[in-house]
Amino acid sequence: MRKWTIPSVLFLLCLLFLLPDQGRKIQANAEVDSDAAVDPPKVEEKLGAVPHGLSTDSDVVKREAESMSRRNLRTNAEKFEFQAEVSRLMDIIINSLYSNKDIFLRELISNASDALDKIRFLSLTDKEILGEGDDAKLEIQIKLDKEKKILSIRDRGIGMTKEDLIKNLGTIAKSGTSAFVEKMQTSGDLNLIGQFGVGFYSVYLVADYVEVISKHNDDKQYVWESKADGAFAISDDEWNEPLGRGTEIRLHLRDEAQEYLDEYKLKELVKKYSEFINFPINLWATKEVDEEVPVDEDESNDDEETSDSKSSEEEEEEDTEKEDEEKKPKTKTVKKTTYEWELLNDVKAIWLRSPKEVTDEEYTKFYHSLAKDFGDEKPLSWSHFTAEGDVEFKAVLFVPPKAPHDLYESYYNSNKSNLKLYVRRVFISDEFDELLPKYLNFLMGLVDSDTLPLNVSREMLQQHSSLKTIKKKLIRKALDMIRKLAEEDPDESNDKDKKDIEESGESNEKKGQYAKFWNEFGKSIKLGIIEDATNRNRLAKLLRFETTKSDGKLTSLDQYISRMKSGQKDIFYITGTSKEQLEKSPFLERLTKKNYEVIFFTDPVDEYLMQYLMDYEDTKFQNVSKEGLKIGKDSKDKELKESFKGLTKWWKGALASDNVDDVKISNRLADTPCVVVTSKFGWSANMERIMQSQTLSDANKQAYMKGKRVLEINPRHPIIKELRERVLKDPEDESIKQTAQLVYQTALMESGFVLTDPKSFASQIYSSVKNSLEISPDAAVEEEDDVEESVIESGATKDETEASLNVDEVSEEDVKDEL
């Protein structure tokens, strides 16, 4: 080996001297050749399915660049005006001082997810609708262009036709648009935009020009664009590469919104708002990788110099290794920036996990994503469970912190539901209102069934044997969740339970939660009692109301029964328009004195409720404004009935024309002379008032439902005693008849009834006033003199004219003095 070492070194040195000259010759030849024009190789013409297809790769890049950099509407586009409500909404958004502009990304991702859900559902019956290759990938892609300040969000969903673009993004305002505008003007909370179905317009929080490129399987590819100036344009897409199917939204960001070109910012927002979206969300992200690159000649020479300095003995030992290294090119490791798709939402679907593994924070995030409500408030309660047996399904139910703005609008006519249905992790629909009864339609959540067929439809679902089982279990779990919410609230507990809860340290968080639930959704529980006979008793336990002894706090039926007096057989209640009015009601006088507790029902639906809730825990309800009230026995009852028998008989005859069924001695009055009560199974005064106020009410049909009226008199009241004496002396006295009529009409009004002849009542009141003032009943009203009135008016105008002239003179003199 040593013999060959010196010749090989000499040979290498010769090569080093010859190479630079050869390199200069090659470079010179290249410069000469470059002067001659050479045509670039052509690419096959008419690529893609876009009208007027792009002819070369360079054309594709050029036109796409022009499209992405433009901020003006295309000249050949068809122009449209925004519908008035949409323009109002956009004005509010554009001029909004709302600090949290992050919501735009949440809304766009949510819309993209909805589009993907639709195409996946359609593909269950028609697999070819998805297409092949990349088109079959159901995903959301986010891409940044920092140079052009463009943020793009693309989905491979169902896409939009030209008609869809016009309808959904401009001319036809949905009902949610006007509702959201009204909400914004009252509360100013832009965070609720997604709940009204107009989330797309939040893009104008950060962008001043927006392009929507969309391709539907049934139509061509179109570009929708708008600068938020009251108009938008739509044109055939001749600039962008074919999408295949789906929608791409390009936001040309404002100068003050450049933070959304930061990858870390977008990752943070997706994790915060869209972590539980059921489709992969990919970001075109930068990544640094280690790469092996060839070493420069200068670096290799430095290595050789260091190697020459080594001793000859070491060289001999490493000769073999050097020969192997010379065969391989020398490289080094450097950092290189590359681009690749990065998955941002890799969290497993929350309902597939064990409830023990999911934190409260994750449940709250999932609720916000599901309800499109990204406020600070947590859901009041939730239930996460798995049903096993003949029908297997997983479900998560939430009680929202606030009732939707239109919860009870067209309650019986709407088919909306807040429950999403999945079958084997595939989203099917959120329009199946058969999974929960209408009175529980305020609950949010989802059901994932393993037994329902994938190609399920509304008609199939209604007939499917599993539906009744799923519905039954969901109702039971929902009611258990609400009951648990009440049990955990310290305000709802007994004194012993309160101490235990306070010691456990959970009192602050749970305190007042059920009262909050009741104020928002109490009407739904009452409607449930009316509609659901099977669960009526369970729902009755959830009822809350104020009473004469509750001191402004809510009370349950169980708490009321525990406070009932010994010997009390009925649960006493009264209905009316307000608590303040009911507290002054004459029907409560004797009950209050005897220390009985009475429930206040002030909601109009309570009248309907009590027609279905006849008893609770074997204790019957008694309306204290109706017949049948029993408050113990009085030893003097028989004597009083006998002594007032003449008055009651006479009064009944005097009121025969007023539809009074009877006149009786009352056991419910203390300070009031008399009241009017109704029969036990007829309408109360409050119910009559409610029915009369109905838009389409028919007085003739209502007549048979009105209860028979009974006048109850207080035998201890001086007015009643005096009437009895007067009637005994002269029952035919007209003045006594008029007084009795006036007393009855006053009692009728105080008992909550509407007078049929208010003019007659007013005339009698004025007659009584005349008597008290000792004015003759025949005294006439003094008539006006028209001639004198005209003279007075002309005199007044003359005086006014003189006064105004004097004012003008004074003002002129003041001006002269000031000058």
NORLINVEN-V493323 format. One record per residue. N is the residue number from 1. OMEGA is omega in whole degrees, 0 to 359 (none if undefined). Layout:
N:OMEGA ; N:OMEGA
//
This chain:
1:185 ; 2:180 ; 3:184 ; 4:186 ; 5:185 ; 6:177 ; 7:182 ; 8:179 ; 9:179 ; 10:180 ; 11:180 ; 12:180 ; 13:178 ; 14:179 ; 15:181 ; 16:179 ; 17:185 ; 18:187 ; 19:180 ; 20:180 ; 21:180 ; 22:180 ; 23:181 ; 24:179 ; 25:180 ; 26:181 ; 27:180 ; 28:179 ; 29:181 ; 30:181 ; 31:179 ; 32:182 ; 33:184 ; 34:180 ; 35:179 ; 36:181 ; 37:180 ; 38:180 ; 39:177 ; 40:180 ; 41:182 ; 42:174 ; 43:183 ; 44:187 ; 45:175 ; 46:175 ; 47:172 ; 48:184 ; 49:181 ; 50:176 ; 51:185 ; 52:187 ; 53:182 ; 54:188 ; 55:181 ; 56:177 ; 57:180 ; 58:177 ; 59:179 ; 60:182 ; 61:183 ; 62:183 ; 63:178 ; 64:179 ; 65:178 ; 66:181 ; 67:184 ; 68:183 ; 69:184 ; 70:174 ; 71:177 ; 72:180 ; 73:180 ; 74:187 ; 75:183 ; 76:183 ; 77:177 ; 78:187 ; 79:177 ; 80:175 ; 81:175 ; 82:174 ; 83:190 ; 84:182 ; 85:179 ; 86:178 ; 87:178 ; 88:180 ; 89:182 ; 90:177 ; 91:180 ; 92:183 ; 93:184 ; 94:182 ; 95:184 ; 96:174 ; 97:184 ; 98:188 ; 99:184 ; 100:180 ; 101:183 ; 102:189 ; 103:183 ; 104:182 ; 105:177 ; 106:183 ; 107:180 ; 108:178 ; 109:178 ; 110:177 ; 111:178 ; 112:179 ; 113:178 ; 114:180 ; 115:178 ; 116:177 ; 117:182 ; 118:182 ; 119:179 ; 120:179 ; 121:179 ; 122:182 ; 123:178 ; 124:180 ; 125:181 ; 126:185 ; 127:182 ; 128:183 ; 129:181 ; 130:183 ; 131:183 ; 132:176 ; 133:183 ; 134:181 ; 135:182 ; 136:179 ; 137:180 ; 138:185 ; 139:177 ; 140:182 ; 141:178 ; 142:183 ; 143:181 ; 144:169 ; 145:186 ; 146:181 ; 147:182 ; 148:179 ; 149:182 ; 150:174 ; 151:183 ; 152:174 ; 153:184 ; 154:173 ; 155:176 ; 156:182 ; 157:187 ; 158:181 ; 159:181 ; 160:172 ; 161:178 ; 162:179 ; 163:178 ; 164:180 ; 165:180 ; 166:185 ; 167:188 ; 168:187 ; 169:180 ; 170:196 ; 171:183 ; 172:180 ; 173:176 ; 174:180 ; 175:181 ; 176:182 ; 177:181 ; 178:179 ; 179:180 ; 180:178 ; 181:179 ; 182:180 ; 183:179 ; 184:183 ; 185:180 ; 186:185 ; 187:180 ; 188:182 ; 189:181 ; 190:184 ; 191:183 ; 192:189 ; 193:182 ; 194:182 ; 195:183 ; 196:177 ; 197:181 ; 198:185 ; 199:182 ; 200:187 ; 201:176 ; 202:178 ; 203:183 ; 204:169 ; 205:187 ; 206:185 ; 207:176 ; 208:176 ; 209:185 ; 210:173 ; 211:175 ; 212:179 ; 213:186 ; 214:179 ; 215:176 ; 216:181 ; 217:184 ; 218:184 ; 219:178 ; 220:177 ; 221:183 ; 222:174 ; 223:172 ; 224:182 ; 225:179 ; 226:175 ; 227:179 ; 228:181 ; 229:178 ; 230:182 ; 231:173 ; 232:183 ; 233:178 ; 234:180 ; 235:173 ; 236:183 ; 237:177 ; 238:188 ; 239:189 ; 240:177 ; 241:180 ; 242:178 ; 243:187 ; 244:174 ; 245:177 ; 246:185 ; 247:173 ; 248:179 ; 249:179 ; 250:180 ; 251:174 ; 252:193 ; 253:174 ; 254:180 ; 255:183 ; 256:181 ; 257:183 ; 258:180 ; 259:182 ; 260:171 ; 261:179 ; 262:182 ; 263:183 ; 264:178 ; 265:181 ; 266:177 ; 267:180 ; 268:181 ; 269:179 ; 270:179 ; 271:183 ; 272:189 ; 273:192 ; 274:183 ; 275:186 ; 276:173 ; 277:190 ; 278:178 ; 279:180 ; 280:176 ; 281:184 ; 282:177 ; 283:176 ; 284:192 ; 285:176 ; 286:179 ; 287:178 ; 288:180 ; 289:176 ; 290:182 ; 291:178 ; 292:179 ; 293:179 ; 294:180 ; 295:177 ; 296:181 ; 297:181 ; 298:181 ; 299:180 ; 300:177 ; 301:178 ; 302:180 ; 303:180 ; 304:180 ; 305:179 ; 306:181 ; 307:179 ; 308:182 ; 309:181 ; 310:181 ; 311:182 ; 312:180 ; 313:179 ; 314:180 ; 315:180 ; 316:182 ; 317:186 ; 318:181 ; 319:183 ; 320:181 ; 321:181 ; 322:181 ; 323:179 ; 324:181 ; 325:181 ; 326:179 ; 327:181 ; 328:177 ; 329:181 ; 330:182 ; 331:174 ; 332:182 ; 333:178 ; 334:177 ; 335:180 ; 336:179 ; 337:179 ; 338:178 ; 339:177 ; 340:178 ; 341:180 ; 342:180 ; 343:186 ; 344:182 ; 345:182 ; 346:180 ; 347:179 ; 348:179 ; 349:190 ; 350:184 ; 351:178 ; 352:180 ; 353:177 ; 354:179 ; 355:181 ; 356:182 ; 357:186 ; 358:180 ; 359:177 ; 360:180 ; 361:179 ; 362:176 ; 363:180 ; 364:178 ; 365:181 ; 366:177 ; 367:180 ; 368:179 ; 369:182 ; 370:186 ; 371:185 ; 372:179 ; 373:186 ; 374:174 ; 375:182 ; 376:187 ; 377:176 ; 378:170 ; 379:184 ; 380:180 ; 381:176 ; 382:179 ; 383:182 ; 384:187 ; 385:176 ; 386:178 ; 387:181 ; 388:182 ; 389:179 ; 390:179 ; 391:181 ; 392:175 ; 393:175 ; 394:183 ; 395:172 ; 396:180 ; 397:180 ; 398:169 ; 399:182 ; 400:178 ; 401:180 ; 402:177 ; 403:175 ; 404:185 ; 405:184 ; 406:186 ; 407:185 ; 408:175 ; 409:183 ; 410:187 ; 411:185 ; 412:183 ; 413:183 ; 414:179 ; 415:185 ; 416:178 ; 417:178 ; 418:182 ; 419:178 ; 420:180 ; 421:174 ; 422:172 ; 423:183 ; 424:176 ; 425:177 ; 426:180 ; 427:181 ; 428:183 ; 429:172 ; 430:182 ; 431:178 ; 432:181 ; 433:180 ; 434:182 ; 435:177 ; 436:175 ; 437:185 ; 438:184 ; 439:176 ; 440:183 ; 441:175 ; 442:181 ; 443:175 ; 444:175 ; 445:179 ; 446:177 ; 447:178 ; 448:185 ; 449:176 ; 450:185 ; 451:179 ; 452:178 ; 453:181 ; 454:181 ; 455:184 ; 456:174 ; 457:181 ; 458:182 ; 459:179 ; 460:183 ; 461:180 ; 462:183 ; 463:186 ; 464:184 ; 465:183 ; 466:188 ; 467:182 ; 468:180 ; 469:179 ; 470:182 ; 471:181 ; 472:181 ; 473:179 ; 474:179 ; 475:181 ; 476:180 ; 477:180 ; 478:180 ; 479:176 ; 480:179 ; 481:180 ; 482:178 ; 483:179 ; 484:177 ; 485:179 ; 486:182 ; 487:182 ; 488:181 ; 489:180 ; 490:180 ; 491:182 ; 492:188 ; 493:172 ; 494:184 ; 495:180 ; 496:180 ; 497:179 ; 498:181 ; 499:180 ; 500:181 ; 501:180 ; 502:178 ; 503:180 ; 504:176 ; 505:181 ; 506:188 ; 507:185 ; 508:184 ; 509:184 ; 510:186 ; 511:176 ; 512:183 ; 513:183 ; 514:176 ; 515:178 ; 516:178 ; 517:184 ; 518:180 ; 519:181 ; 520:191 ; 521:182 ; 522:180 ; 523:180 ; 524:178 ; 525:179 ; 526:177 ; 527:177 ; 528:178 ; 529:179 ; 530:190 ; 531:190 ; 532:181 ; 533:182 ; 534:184 ; 535:185 ; 536:182 ; 537:178 ; 538:178 ; 539:180 ; 540:178 ; 541:181 ; 542:181 ; 543:175 ; 544:183 ; 545:174 ; 546:180 ; 547:178 ; 548:182 ; 549:187 ; 550:179 ; 551:176 ; 552:179 ; 553:180 ; 554:182 ; 555:176 ; 556:178 ; 557:178 ; 558:179 ; 559:179 ; 560:181 ; 561:180 ; 562:181 ; 563:182 ; 564:178 ; 565:177 ; 566:181 ; 567:179 ; 568:185 ; 569:184 ; 570:172 ; 571:185 ; 572:176 ; 573:177 ; 574:181 ; 575:179 ; 576:184 ; 577:181 ; 578:179 ; 579:181 ; 580:179 ; 581:183 ; 582:180 ; 583:180 ; 584:184 ; 585:178 ; 586:180 ; 587:184 ; 588:191 ; 589:185 ; 590:178 ; 591:180 ; 592:180 ; 593:180 ; 594:174 ; 595:173 ; 596:178 ; 597:182 ; 598:180 ; 599:176 ; 600:172 ; 601:186 ; 602:179 ; 603:179 ; 604:181 ; 605:181 ; 606:178 ; 607:178 ; 608:180 ; 609:186 ; 610:173 ; 611:180 ; 612:181 ; 613:185 ; 614:181 ; 615:178 ; 616:181 ; 617:178 ; 618:176 ; 619:184 ; 620:177 ; 621:178 ; 622:175 ; 623:186 ; 624:177 ; 625:179 ; 626:178 ; 627:173 ; 628:180 ; 629:180 ; 630:179 ; 631:180 ; 632:181 ; 633:178 ; 634:183 ; 635:183 ; 636:183 ; 637:182 ; 638:180 ; 639:181 ; 640:180 ; 641:180 ; 642:184 ; 643:181 ; 644:182 ; 645:180 ; 646:180 ; 647:182 ; 648:179 ; 649:179 ; 650:184 ; 651:178 ; 652:178 ; 653:181 ; 654:182 ; 655:182 ; 656:182 ; 657:182 ; 658:176 ; 659:176 ; 660:185 ; 661:183 ; 662:173 ; 663:186 ; 664:172 ; 665:185 ; 666:174 ; 667:184 ; 668:185 ; 669:177 ; 670:186 ; 671:183 ; 672:182 ; 673:181 ; 674:176 ; 675:177 ; 676:179 ; 677:180 ; 678:179 ; 679:190 ; 680:186 ; 681:176 ; 682:178 ; 683:171 ; 684:178 ; 685:180 ; 686:179 ; 687:177 ; 688:180 ; 689:179 ; 690:183 ; 691:179 ; 692:181 ; 693:178 ; 694:183 ; 695:185 ; 696:181 ; 697:179 ; 698:184 ; 699:182 ; 700:181 ; 701:182 ; 702:187 ; 703:184 ; 704:179 ; 705:179 ; 706:181 ; 707:176 ; 708:184 ; 709:178 ; 710:177 ; 711:177 ; 712:183 ; 713:179 ; 714:186 ; 715:181 ; 716:184 ; 717:183 ; 718:179 ; 719:181 ; 720:178 ; 721:180 ; 722:177 ; 723:179 ; 724:181 ; 725:181 ; 726:181 ; 727:178 ; 728:181 ; 729:184 ; 730:182 ; 731:181 ; 732:181 ; 733:182 ; 734:180 ; 735:178 ; 736:178 ; 737:179 ; 738:178 ; 739:179 ; 740:178 ; 741:180 ; 742:178 ; 743:179 ; 744:181 ; 745:176 ; 746:178 ; 747:180 ; 748:181 ; 749:180 ; 750:180 ; 751:175 ; 752:180 ; 753:177 ; 754:181 ; 755:179 ; 756:182 ; 757:182 ; 758:180 ; 759:178 ; 760:179 ; 761:180 ; 762:180 ; 763:180 ; 764:177 ; 765:180 ; 766:178 ; 767:178 ; 768:179 ; 769:178 ; 770:180 ; 771:181 ; 772:178 ; 773:180 ; 774:175 ; 775:182 ; 776:178 ; 777:182 ; 778:182 ; 779:184 ; 780:177 ; 781:181 ; 782:183 ; 783:179 ; 784:178 ; 785:185 ; 786:183 ; 787:181 ; 788:181 ; 789:180 ; 790:177 ; 791:180 ; 792:181 ; 793:180 ; 794:176 ; 795:180 ; 796:181 ; 797:179 ; 798:179 ; 799:181 ; 800:180 ; 801:178 ; 802:181 ; 803:181 ; 804:177 ; 805:179 ; 806:179 ; 807:180 ; 808:179 ; 809:181 ; 810:182 ; 811:178 ; 812:179 ; 813:179 ; 814:180 ; 815:179 ; 816:180 ; 817:181 ; 818:179 ; 819:none
//
